[in-house]
Amino acid sequence: MAETQEESFLRRVNRIEQELEHLKRDLLQQLAAHPAAPFAGKPSLFGCVRGEDIAEELIEEAKRGLFRDLKDL
């Protein structure tokens, strides 16, 4: 008996769902076996900027670029 197009699509969807479930399971097993190292954040940015001292003008320019002026609102 010929399989209808709808049945074919349903079979494909079921196969894809099963494959996704297997991938999720494998990923969880891999993460459980090899947990990621905790992020070691830097306590400060001292020494992170190479070169000379940062000029006060550069700091003010960065602030203006980061924080919008009230006139812009």
C-alpha angles and dihedrals in degrees: 000000000000117000114234121237091247092055090049091053091047091052091050091049091050091051091050091049090051092049091051091051090051091049091050091049092049092048093050091048091050092049091048092050095046111027115196117256113255115259111261103208122196115255091216141359093239109134094011095104112072123211131032130342117296111251120234089239091060091051092051091047090051090050091052090050093048102041118048121226118251089241089066092060 
